[in-house]
Amino acid sequence: MYLYNSLTHSKDEFRTHTPGKVEMYTCGPTVYHFAHIGNLRSYLMEDVLEKFLRFAGYDVHRVMNITDVGHLASDADTGEDKMLKGAKREHKTVMEIAQFYTDAFFSDCEKLNIKRPDVVQPATGCIQEYIDIVTRLLEKGYAYQAGGNIYFDTSKLDKYYVFNDHDEEDLAVGVRDSVEEDQNKRNKADFVLWFTKSKFEDQALKWESPWGVGYPGWHIECSGISMKYNGEYLDLHCGGVDNAFPHHTNEIAQSEAYLGHPWCPQWFHVHHLNTNTGKMSKSKGEFLTVSLLEEKGYDPMVYRFFCLQSHYRKGLVFSWENLDNAAAAYQKLVARVAAIPAEGAVEQDVVDAAREKFIEAVGNDLNTAMGVTALYDILKAKTTGATKLAVIGQLDQVLGLRLLDHADAVRTAQKETPAVETDPAIDALVARRTEAKKAKNWAEADRIRDELKAMGVELIDTKEGTTWKRV
């Protein structure tokens, strides 16, 4: 398998610290609001990656955090805590907000057929781990105390900007869009490991620490959670491309300074879902959620299908027209699967060949579009219906489109729908009446209607045409 590595800027062969085993970490949501479908694109593609790795034979252990404290509005050390902001907005406690939006997030994931990670850890559950890491960083000289807070000293690193070649003068104070400089920092790129009350007197969540009552910075949380559950060597770290700096940059800095050795060699970043007006966000335009898609009549699987037709490293433009096109294509695909007769023996050599071809195609930097193409290829293949259904079932373990379930539902609905009654003589009379109406020969149309009525036939006129039933 080959994956593009954000750290090396190249497509590298995927290797793991322990052969056959993948320690995988994905940055989870900050649970102060609903996830919009742009957020969910990242989780969806990470889900496909995890399922593909398992399909290819790896033993995957996936960990994800839930950020319920410490994530400030700027993604760095400025602005209001997002959790506190959510609590104020809804007049609830931070923990009430966290639980509600955590449940909402996993509800959306279930609708999109996104597997729940093996470990899901709220950030507030690992406070001692963060304190231990910060203590060690202070002892090793990688951190310092100023203004009551503990900061990571980026000047101690040989290279801080690991994902790009920017000069630090080109970047804002520790974050892309920050304008509020923290005077406690020795260097512009330094970041907070632990806040004390010097930051927010009214912070809702705070804990005792060797440096005073306070709470962890956002970046230390992912390092602490990953090292607790994935161990000292992480194989694969995933997230949205907007997390690369400063969040993932800071994770690498503090983790490798703490461990004393390289931490994670492979970084997987999913690009943005955009609208016609730019990057999707919670503060711009219509707040596009899975629930909104459902309200407008879309099956969440349509959105998953829409995402799979594009590459994860390309920006994807969302529009209702594009989603309509995906819906039509998905419905046709399900209908074609539903039409496959479950007959004949499974030709195992065909199944094995299709599987290997799929692994080769999708294993080239998670090319999901080629994975979808593989579905159409098997539909056209000259083999038994049982073989086609077996292949579709296997490939959909990765693509997650619920094709066999949806096809079963279509077949069930077809069985439950009464067959349309036909009679050549009656059909001919109905056709003659339709022609009479087109010619505006109302008398003839009425005469035929009366003739049919005398035969015990009732006509039903609709915009789509005329049908009939016996009464």
N, C-alpha and C positions, 0 to 999 in steps of 0.2 A: 504494500500500500504506500502511496505517495500523497503527502499533504503539504500544502503551502505553509511555511513556517514564518510567522511575523517577525521572529527574532533574527532569522538569517536572510529574510527577503528572498527565499528560494523554495522551490518545491522539493522537499526532502523525503527520503525513504523513512517510513515510520518505524522507529525502534523504541524499545522499552527497557527500563533498568533491569527488570526481571523478565526473561523471555516468556512470551505467552500471556503475561499479565499486564493490565493497563490500570495505573492509578490516575484517575481522571477527576478534575475539579472544574466546576462551572459556577461562575458568579451568579448568585440568585438575586431576586428582586428586593428593592427597598419597599417595604409593605406599608406605604402611606397613602396609596391610591390604587385604583384598578390598573392592571397592565394594559397598555394599548397594543394593537396588533403589530406595531413596529417592534416593541419589546419582545413580543412572542415569536417573531421571526427568528431571533437568536436562539431561543429555547427550542424551537421546532427543529432548526438545523443541527443543534447540539444533540437532540434526541435521535435524529437520523444517523449522526456520526456514531453515537453510542450503540445503536441497534446494528449498524453495519459492522462495527468492530466485533460485537458478539457473534454476528452471522458469519464473519470471517474466521471465527474460532478463538478469539481472545477471551480471556477471563477479565471482565471489566468491573472495577470498583469505582463507582461515581459518587462524588460528594458535592453537595451544594449548600451554601449558606442562605439564611434569610436575614437581611439587614433590618433590624428593628431598633437600632441606636447608632448614632455617630456619623450618619451620612449627611453632610451639609449641602446646602443648595447649589454651591459652585462645583461640586465633586472634589473640592480640596478643603481648605481651611477657612473659608469665608462663607457668610450667609447663615441663614437659619437652619437648624436641624430639620430635615424633611419629616421625620416622625412627629416632632412637636408641631410642625406646620399643619400636618394632617389632623392631629388631635384638636388643635384650635379651630380648624375649619368645621369639624363635625361635633365639637363640644363633647368629646369623649376622652377617656384616658389613652395614653400612648399604647398600653398593652391591649386595650379594646380595639383600637385601630389596627394594631399589628395582627391580632388574631383574625379580625374580619377580612382584611385584605390578603392574608396568607391563605385563608380558606377560598377566597374568590380566585386567587391565582391558580391554586391547584384544581379548582373547578374548571377554569379555562383550559388548563393543561389536559384534563381528562377529556374535554370536548374535542380537543385537537389531537387526541391520541398520543400525547407526550408522556412518556414513562416517568414515574416518580423516581428520583435518584435513590441509590441504596442508602445514603445518609443525607438527611436534611437537618441542618443545625442552625437554630436562631442565634444570632450574634450575642444576645444577652446571656446565653448559656455557657459561655467560655471565658468569663472575665478573668479568672485566675490564670488561664493560659496566656492571655495578653499581658498581664502583669509580669509573668515569668519571662516572656520574651523581651519586654521593655527593660526589665532589670538586667538581663544579660547584655543587651545592646549598650546600656549605660556602662556596664563593667568593661566591655570591650572597646569603649571609646567611640562608638558609632552614634551615640545619642547624647543629648545635653538637656539640662533643665533651664528654662527661662520664662519669667513671668508666670510661674506656677505650672506651666505646661512642659511636657517632655517632647522634644523634637528629634527627628532623625537628621544627622549631619551628612548631607550629600557630598560635601567636599572630601570626605574620607574615602570615596569610591574612585576607582580608576576610570570608570565610565558609568554615568548615571542614565543618560538618554539612550537606553538600549534598543528602542524600537525605531529610532530615527537618527539622523546626523545633524540635528539642529544645534546651533550654538545656543548656550543658555541665555544669551542676550536677546535671542529671537523669541523667547517664550515668556509668558506672563509669570507672575509670582506663584510658581508652583502649580499652575493650572492654565488651561487654554484661555478662559474668559474671565479670569479674576482681575479685579481692579482694586481690591482692598488689601493693601500690603500689611502683613503682620510684622510689627516692629521688633518682636521678640526673636525673629529668625536671624541666624548668622548669615545664611545664604538664601538667595531668592527661591531656590528649588527645595529647601528643607520643608519637611512636612510633620504634622503633629502625630505622635504615637499615643499620647494620653492627654486629654483635656482635664483641667480642674475648674473649679467654680469661677476662675478668672475669665473664662470664656462666656458662660451663661449662668447668671445667678439663678435663673428659673428653670434650668434643665430638669426635665421630669425624671429621668433615670440617671442615677449616680451611685458609685460604689466607693468603698474605702480602698485606698492604695497607699504605698509607701510615700507618695508625693502629694497626698491630700485627697479629699473626696472629689471624684470626677468620673469620667467615662472614656472609653477607648475612641481613637480616631477610626475612620472607616477602613483605611488601608490595612491596619494591623489585624482586623477581624478575619479577612480571608486567609492571610498567612497562618494565623493561629489555628483556624478551623481545619485548613488543609493539612498542616503538619500533625495535628492531633489524629486525624482519621486516615490520611493518605501516607503518613510517614515522612521521613526526611527526603525522599526522592519522589518527586511528582513527574509523571510521564507526559501529561497532556492538560493544559489549562485553556479553558474556553471562555468566551464572552463577546459582547458587542464591540465593534471596532472603536467606539467612543470610550471604551474602558482602557484602551492601550496606554493612553496618557491622560491623567497622571496615575490612575489606580493600579494598573498592572505594572507599570514602571516602578512604582513605590513598593509593590509586593515583592518584586525581584530584589530590590535594594535591601529591604529589611530582612527578607528570608535568607539571602545568601550571606549577609553580614552576621546573622545569628548562627547559621549552620556552619559557616566556614568552608562551604563547598558549593558547586553549581546546584541549583534547585530544580528547575523545570526546563528541559531542552526544547519542548514543542509548544507553540502558542497558536491557537486557532481563533481567528476573529471574524465575526459575521458582520457584513456591511449593512448600511441603513435601508429601511423601507422608507421611501419618499412619497410625497404627494406631488401634484403638479406645482405646488407652491413651495416645495422644499422638504426638509427633514421633518418627519412626524414627531410631535411632542404632545405632552399633556396640556400645554398652555396655548396651543395654536389650533384654531379652527375646530372642526367637529372631532370630538373625542372618540376615536374609532376603537371599539372594544369587541370582543367575541360576542357579547350579549347584543350589541347593536347590529352585528351581522345577522344574528339569529332573528332579531326583531324585523329585519328587512327581508327575511325569508331565505337566507343562505345557510346551508349546512356547513358547519365548521370544517368538514373535510374538504370543501371547495377551496377554502383559504389555504389549507395544507397543500392541496394539489397545485394551487397558484404559486406558492413558494417553491415547490419542488421543481417547477419548470424553469427556474432561474438558478444561476450559480450563486453560492453563498458569498463569494467575494465581489459580486457586482451589486451596485445599488439597484433596488427593485422599485419600480414606480407603481403605486397603488392608484387605481381609479375604479369607479363602479362599473365602467365599461369593461375594463380588464378583468374584473371579478366575474362579470356576466359571461365573458368568453370562457373563463375557467370553469364556471358552473355548467355551461353547455357541454364542454369537452368532458368534464367529469361524469355527467349524467349519461352521455353516450358511451363512455368507457364502462360504466356500471351495467348499462343495458346490454352491451356486447358480452360481458362476463356472464350476465344472467341468462343469455341465450345459448351458452355452451352446454350441450347435453352431457350429463355425467355418465358417459358410457365408454366402454372399452377398458383395456388394462392400462395401468400406468407404465409408460416406457421409461424405465429408470435411467437409461443412458441419455435420453433427451432431457430429463430433469437435471441430471448432473452437469450436462454441457451448458444448459441455460444458466445454471447457478454459477459455474465458473466464469462464463462470459459476463454475467452481471457483476461479480466480484471484481473482475478486471476493469470493467467500465466505471463503476462507482468508486473503486479504489484509486482512481486517478483524480485525486484532490476532491473527493466527495462530489462527483459529477452526477447529481440527482436527475438532471434532465435526461442523461443517457439511461439512468435507471428506469425512468418512465417509458422511454423508448423501448426498453427490453420487454415491457408489458405488452406493447402493441406488436412487437415481433412474435411473441408466443401466440397471440390471438390469430396471427396469419399463418402460423406454422402448420405443416401437414403432419398432424399427429392426433392421437385420440383426445376426446373431450376430457377424460379423466386425467390425462397427462397435462393438458393445458391448465386445468384447475389446480393440480398439484404444484405446477411451476408458479402460478399466480399467488397461491398461498405462501410459498416460500419467499418470493420477492417482496411480498407485502409485509413480511416480518420486518423489513428494513424501511420501506416507503411509508408504511403505516396508514394506508388509505382506506382500510376496512372494506376492501372490494368484495370479498366473499360474503361478508355479513350484509352489505347493502344489496348485493345480487340476490341473496336469499329473500330479503324483504321484497324485492321487485317480483320475484317468482310467486311469493305468497300472495301479494296483492293481485297478481294476474289470476291466480286460482280463485280468489274470493270475488272477483268481478264477474258478474254474470255475462255469459256470451251474448253478443248482439244477435238478435233473431233475424233470420233472413228468409225470404220467399221470393223467387224470381218474379212471379206475377205481381205481387204487391210492390216490389222494388221498381218494376216497370211503371206502374201507375204513379208512384211517388215521383219518379223521374219526369213523367209527362206533366204532372202538376207543377213541378219546378220550372219546366220550360214555359208553361202557360203563364206562370207568375212573371217570369222574365219578360214575356211578350205583353204583359199587362192585360192578359185575357182573363180577367177576374171571374167571369161567369164560368169558363171552362175549369179554372182552378177550384172554384167552389163545387162544381159538379163532381169532380174527381174526389174531393174531400168527402162529399156526402156518400159517394159510392163506396169508398173505403170504410166510412163509418158504418154503413149497412152491413159490411163484411165483418164488423167487430174489430176494426183497426183504428187506433187513435194516432193522430199525427202530432209530433212535437217539433215546432219551428224554433230554431235558434239562429244566432249570428253565423254559426259554423255550418248551418244547413238544416235539413229536415230528417228526423228519424221517426220510427214508428214502433208501436207495441200493441199487442192484442189485449182487448179489455173484455 
